[in-house]
Amino acid sequence: MRRLIDIARVIRSKNSGPFELTLDILFNDAATFAAVRESGEINAERIAQLYAMASHDVLGMVWFSPANAVKIVLKRKVPSGARGDSDVYGAQQHGPLLSMQLAV
């Protein structure tokens, strides 16, 4: 098992509008990117589990080879700036990814 933080050079989150959150994972190299993508270990069900949400709230996942990256779009639990929102910019929501372990 390898920790995601050991095989990715960037793990970040940000707003994707007031109702969505984007997670970006940029891998260290093309070989690692390809191995993770082909393993299928990063998928809607696993992301939903990490973020304690329904898998249908994982709205999209785009693998982008030129950047060795995957972009994941989630439905925000609380709209950006609404009462109860703790992170209006969505910049602190990548935390659950830091504990992710992959068998690649």
mmCIF file of the C-alpha atoms, coordinates in Angstrom:
data_MODEL
# 
_entry.id   MODEL 
# 
loop_
_atom_site.group_PDB 
_atom_site.id 
_atom_site.type_symbol 
_atom_site.label_atom_id 
_atom_site.label_alt_id 
_atom_site.label_comp_id 
_atom_site.label_asym_id 
_atom_site.label_entity_id 
_atom_site.label_seq_id 
_atom_site.pdbx_PDB_ins_code 
_atom_site.Cartn_x 
_atom_site.Cartn_y 
_atom_site.Cartn_z 
_atom_site.occupancy 
_atom_site.B_iso_or_equiv 
_atom_site.pdbx_formal_charge 
_atom_site.auth_seq_id 
_atom_site.auth_comp_id 
_atom_site.auth_asym_id 
_atom_site.auth_atom_id 
_atom_site.pdbx_PDB_model_num 
ATOM 1   C CA . MET A 1 1   ? 0.000   0.000  0.000   1.00 0.00 ? 1   MET A CA 1 
ATOM 2   C CA . ARG A 1 2   ? 1.175   3.509  -0.809  1.00 0.00 ? 2   ARG A CA 1 
ATOM 3   C CA . ARG A 1 3   ? -0.137  6.747  0.605   1.00 0.00 ? 3   ARG A CA 1 
ATOM 4   C CA . LEU A 1 4   ? -1.628  9.146  -1.930  1.00 0.00 ? 4   LEU A CA 1 
ATOM 5   C CA . ILE A 1 5   ? 0.444   11.960 -0.422  1.00 0.00 ? 5   ILE A CA 1 
ATOM 6   C CA . ASP A 1 6   ? 3.605   10.027 -1.330  1.00 0.00 ? 6   ASP A CA 1 
ATOM 7   C CA . ILE A 1 7   ? 2.745   9.588  -5.019  1.00 0.00 ? 7   ILE A CA 1 
ATOM 8   C CA . ALA A 1 8   ? 1.059   12.921 -5.770  1.00 0.00 ? 8   ALA A CA 1 
ATOM 9   C CA . ARG A 1 9   ? 2.881   16.238 -6.007  1.00 0.00 ? 9   ARG A CA 1 
ATOM 10  C CA . VAL A 1 10  ? -0.325  18.278 -5.577  1.00 0.00 ? 10  VAL A CA 1 
ATOM 11  C CA . ILE A 1 11  ? -3.515  17.475 -3.667  1.00 0.00 ? 11  ILE A CA 1 
ATOM 12  C CA . ARG A 1 12  ? -5.873  20.442 -3.424  1.00 0.00 ? 12  ARG A CA 1 
ATOM 13  C CA . SER A 1 13  ? -9.477  21.547 -3.293  1.00 0.00 ? 13  SER A CA 1 
ATOM 14  C CA . LYS A 1 14  ? -11.328 24.639 -4.441  1.00 0.00 ? 14  LYS A CA 1 
ATOM 15  C CA . ASN A 1 15  ? -14.765 25.935 -5.259  1.00 0.00 ? 15  ASN A CA 1 
ATOM 16  C CA . SER A 1 16  ? -16.333 25.029 -8.539  1.00 0.00 ? 16  SER A CA 1 
ATOM 17  C CA . GLY A 1 17  ? -19.194 27.475 -8.115  1.00 0.00 ? 17  GLY A CA 1 
ATOM 18  C CA . PRO A 1 18  ? -21.294 27.933 -4.972  1.00 0.00 ? 18  PRO A CA 1 
ATOM 19  C CA . PHE A 1 19  ? -22.741 24.409 -5.014  1.00 0.00 ? 19  PHE A CA 1 
ATOM 20  C CA . GLU A 1 20  ? -19.759 22.314 -6.087  1.00 0.00 ? 20  GLU A CA 1 
ATOM 21  C CA . LEU A 1 21  ? -16.274 21.547 -4.866  1.00 0.00 ? 21  LEU A CA 1 
ATOM 22  C CA . THR A 1 22  ? -13.343 20.413 -7.008  1.00 0.00 ? 22  THR A CA 1 
ATOM 23  C CA . LEU A 1 23  ? -10.582 18.098 -5.837  1.00 0.00 ? 23  LEU A CA 1 
ATOM 24  C CA . ASP A 1 24  ? -7.377  18.019 -7.892  1.00 0.00 ? 24  ASP A CA 1 
ATOM 25  C CA . ILE A 1 25  ? -4.728  15.318 -7.649  1.00 0.00 ? 25  ILE A CA 1 
ATOM 26  C CA . LEU A 1 26  ? -1.581  15.769 -9.756  1.00 0.00 ? 26  LEU A CA 1 
ATOM 27  C CA . PHE A 1 27  ? 0.689   12.737 -9.752  1.00 0.00 ? 27  PHE A CA 1 
ATOM 28  C CA . ASN A 1 28  ? 4.492   12.794 -9.664  1.00 0.00 ? 28  ASN A CA 1 
ATOM 29  C CA . ASP A 1 29  ? 4.931   11.176 -13.076 1.00 0.00 ? 29  ASP A CA 1 
ATOM 30  C CA . ALA A 1 30  ? 3.098   9.622  -16.026 1.00 0.00 ? 30  ALA A CA 1 
ATOM 31  C CA . ALA A 1 31  ? 3.782   6.048  -14.925 1.00 0.00 ? 31  ALA A CA 1 
ATOM 32  C CA . THR A 1 32  ? 2.225   6.598  -11.492 1.00 0.00 ? 32  THR A CA 1 
ATOM 33  C CA . PHE A 1 33  ? -0.727  8.454  -13.032 1.00 0.00 ? 33  PHE A CA 1 
ATOM 34  C CA . ALA A 1 34  ? -1.353  5.569  -15.448 1.00 0.00 ? 34  ALA A CA 1 
ATOM 35  C CA . ALA A 1 35  ? -1.020  2.932  -12.714 1.00 0.00 ? 35  ALA A CA 1 
ATOM 36  C CA . VAL A 1 36  ? -3.524  4.704  -10.452 1.00 0.00 ? 36  VAL A CA 1 
ATOM 37  C CA . ARG A 1 37  ? -5.989  5.345  -13.286 1.00 0.00 ? 37  ARG A CA 1 
ATOM 38  C CA . GLU A 1 38  ? -5.809  1.733  -14.482 1.00 0.00 ? 38  GLU A CA 1 
ATOM 39  C CA . SER A 1 39  ? -6.177  0.360  -10.946 1.00 0.00 ? 39  SER A CA 1 
ATOM 40  C CA . GLY A 1 40  ? -9.626  1.915  -10.583 1.00 0.00 ? 40  GLY A CA 1 
ATOM 41  C CA . GLU A 1 41  ? -8.932  2.585  -6.911  1.00 0.00 ? 41  GLU A CA 1 
ATOM 42  C CA . ILE A 1 42  ? -9.910  6.232  -7.197  1.00 0.00 ? 42  ILE A CA 1 
ATOM 43  C CA . ASN A 1 43  ? -13.588 6.030  -8.040  1.00 0.00 ? 43  ASN A CA 1 
ATOM 44  C CA . ALA A 1 44  ? -16.886 7.686  -7.104  1.00 0.00 ? 44  ALA A CA 1 
ATOM 45  C CA . GLU A 1 45  ? -17.735 5.130  -4.423  1.00 0.00 ? 45  GLU A CA 1 
ATOM 46  C CA . ARG A 1 46  ? -14.397 5.457  -2.659  1.00 0.00 ? 46  ARG A CA 1 
ATOM 47  C CA . ILE A 1 47  ? -14.427 9.262  -2.789  1.00 0.00 ? 47  ILE A CA 1 
ATOM 48  C CA . ALA A 1 48  ? -18.009 9.301  -1.491  1.00 0.00 ? 48  ALA A CA 1 
ATOM 49  C CA . GLN A 1 49  ? -16.958 7.064  1.378   1.00 0.00 ? 49  GLN A CA 1 
ATOM 50  C CA . LEU A 1 50  ? -14.021 9.341  2.261   1.00 0.00 ? 50  LEU A CA 1 
ATOM 51  C CA . TYR A 1 51  ? -16.297 12.394 2.247   1.00 0.00 ? 51  TYR A CA 1 
ATOM 52  C CA . ALA A 1 52  ? -19.260 10.692 3.987   1.00 0.00 ? 52  ALA A CA 1 
ATOM 53  C CA . MET A 1 53  ? -21.653 11.366 1.139   1.00 0.00 ? 53  MET A CA 1 
ATOM 54  C CA . ALA A 1 54  ? -23.750 9.415  -1.339  1.00 0.00 ? 54  ALA A CA 1 
ATOM 55  C CA . SER A 1 55  ? -21.872 8.266  -4.434  1.00 0.00 ? 55  SER A CA 1 
ATOM 56  C CA . HIS A 1 56  ? -24.308 10.207 -6.635  1.00 0.00 ? 56  HIS A CA 1 
ATOM 57  C CA . ASP A 1 57  ? -22.980 13.403 -4.977  1.00 0.00 ? 57  ASP A CA 1 
ATOM 58  C CA . VAL A 1 58  ? -19.652 12.721 -6.683  1.00 0.00 ? 58  VAL A CA 1 
ATOM 59  C CA . LEU A 1 59  ? -20.673 14.599 -9.811  1.00 0.00 ? 59  LEU A CA 1 
ATOM 60  C CA . GLY A 1 60  ? -17.729 13.865 -12.057 1.00 0.00 ? 60  GLY A CA 1 
ATOM 61  C CA . MET A 1 61  ? -14.232 12.549 -12.405 1.00 0.00 ? 61  MET A CA 1 
ATOM 62  C CA . VAL A 1 62  ? -11.924 13.555 -15.264 1.00 0.00 ? 62  VAL A CA 1 
ATOM 63  C CA . TRP A 1 63  ? -8.549  11.916 -15.850 1.00 0.00 ? 63  TRP A CA 1 
ATOM 64  C CA . PHE A 1 64  ? -6.274  14.347 -17.735 1.00 0.00 ? 64  PHE A CA 1 
ATOM 65  C CA . SER A 1 65  ? -3.122  12.678 -19.079 1.00 0.00 ? 65  SER A CA 1 
ATOM 66  C CA . PRO A 1 66  ? -1.225  15.822 -20.204 1.00 0.00 ? 66  PRO A CA 1 
ATOM 67  C CA . ALA A 1 67  ? -1.063  16.972 -16.569 1.00 0.00 ? 67  ALA A CA 1 
ATOM 68  C CA . ASN A 1 68  ? -0.914  13.514 -14.934 1.00 0.00 ? 68  ASN A CA 1 
ATOM 69  C CA . ALA A 1 69  ? -3.990  14.628 -13.016 1.00 0.00 ? 69  ALA A CA 1 
ATOM 70  C CA . VAL A 1 70  ? -7.489  13.687 -11.975 1.00 0.00 ? 70  VAL A CA 1 
ATOM 71  C CA . LYS A 1 71  ? -10.180 16.270 -11.233 1.00 0.00 ? 71  LYS A CA 1 
ATOM 72  C CA . ILE A 1 72  ? -13.095 15.201 -9.047  1.00 0.00 ? 72  ILE A CA 1 
ATOM 73  C CA . VAL A 1 73  ? -16.240 17.319 -8.661  1.00 0.00 ? 73  VAL A CA 1 
ATOM 74  C CA . LEU A 1 74  ? -18.376 16.947 -5.529  1.00 0.00 ? 74  LEU A CA 1 
ATOM 75  C CA . LYS A 1 75  ? -21.694 18.431 -4.519  1.00 0.00 ? 75  LYS A CA 1 
ATOM 76  C CA . ARG A 1 76  ? -21.069 20.762 -1.579  1.00 0.00 ? 76  ARG A CA 1 
ATOM 77  C CA . LYS A 1 77  ? -22.928 19.801 1.593   1.00 0.00 ? 77  LYS A CA 1 
ATOM 78  C CA . VAL A 1 78  ? -23.493 23.503 2.333   1.00 0.00 ? 78  VAL A CA 1 
ATOM 79  C CA . PRO A 1 79  ? -23.456 26.153 -0.417  1.00 0.00 ? 79  PRO A CA 1 
ATOM 80  C CA . SER A 1 80  ? -20.429 28.442 -0.386  1.00 0.00 ? 80  SER A CA 1 
ATOM 81  C CA . GLY A 1 81  ? -21.050 31.375 1.926   1.00 0.00 ? 81  GLY A CA 1 
ATOM 82  C CA . ALA A 1 82  ? -24.287 30.006 3.359   1.00 0.00 ? 82  ALA A CA 1 
ATOM 83  C CA . ARG A 1 83  ? -24.926 29.700 7.077   1.00 0.00 ? 83  ARG A CA 1 
ATOM 84  C CA . GLY A 1 84  ? -22.952 26.733 8.353   1.00 0.00 ? 84  GLY A CA 1 
ATOM 85  C CA . ASP A 1 85  ? -20.280 26.918 5.643   1.00 0.00 ? 85  ASP A CA 1 
ATOM 86  C CA . SER A 1 86  ? -16.865 26.598 7.244   1.00 0.00 ? 86  SER A CA 1 
ATOM 87  C CA . ASP A 1 87  ? -14.764 27.146 4.109   1.00 0.00 ? 87  ASP A CA 1 
ATOM 88  C CA . VAL A 1 88  ? -16.181 29.683 1.671   1.00 0.00 ? 88  VAL A CA 1 
ATOM 89  C CA . TYR A 1 89  ? -13.389 29.118 -0.878  1.00 0.00 ? 89  TYR A CA 1 
ATOM 90  C CA . GLY A 1 90  ? -13.345 25.342 -0.568  1.00 0.00 ? 90  GLY A CA 1 
ATOM 91  C CA . ALA A 1 91  ? -9.570  25.456 -0.153  1.00 0.00 ? 91  ALA A CA 1 
ATOM 92  C CA . GLN A 1 92  ? -9.443  23.301 2.980   1.00 0.00 ? 92  GLN A CA 1 
ATOM 93  C CA . GLN A 1 93  ? -11.524 20.334 1.816   1.00 0.00 ? 93  GLN A CA 1 
ATOM 94  C CA . HIS A 1 94  ? -8.777  18.064 0.496   1.00 0.00 ? 94  HIS A CA 1 
ATOM 95  C CA . GLY A 1 95  ? -7.972  16.678 3.965   1.00 0.00 ? 95  GLY A CA 1 
ATOM 96  C CA . PRO A 1 96  ? -9.724  13.297 3.575   1.00 0.00 ? 96  PRO A CA 1 
ATOM 97  C CA . LEU A 1 97  ? -7.558  12.547 0.533   1.00 0.00 ? 97  LEU A CA 1 
ATOM 98  C CA . LEU A 1 98  ? -4.402  12.834 2.635   1.00 0.00 ? 98  LEU A CA 1 
ATOM 99  C CA . SER A 1 99  ? -5.189  9.580  4.451   1.00 0.00 ? 99  SER A CA 1 
ATOM 100 C CA . MET A 1 100 ? -6.008  7.625  1.277   1.00 0.00 ? 100 MET A CA 1 
ATOM 101 C CA . GLN A 1 101 ? -4.001  4.446  0.707   1.00 0.00 ? 101 GLN A CA 1 
ATOM 102 C CA . LEU A 1 102 ? -3.627  2.830  -2.731  1.00 0.00 ? 102 LEU A CA 1 
ATOM 103 C CA . ALA A 1 103 ? -2.359  -0.602 -3.737  1.00 0.00 ? 103 ALA A CA 1 
ATOM 104 C CA . VAL A 1 104 ? -0.349  0.636  -6.724  1.00 0.00 ? 104 VAL A CA 1 
# 
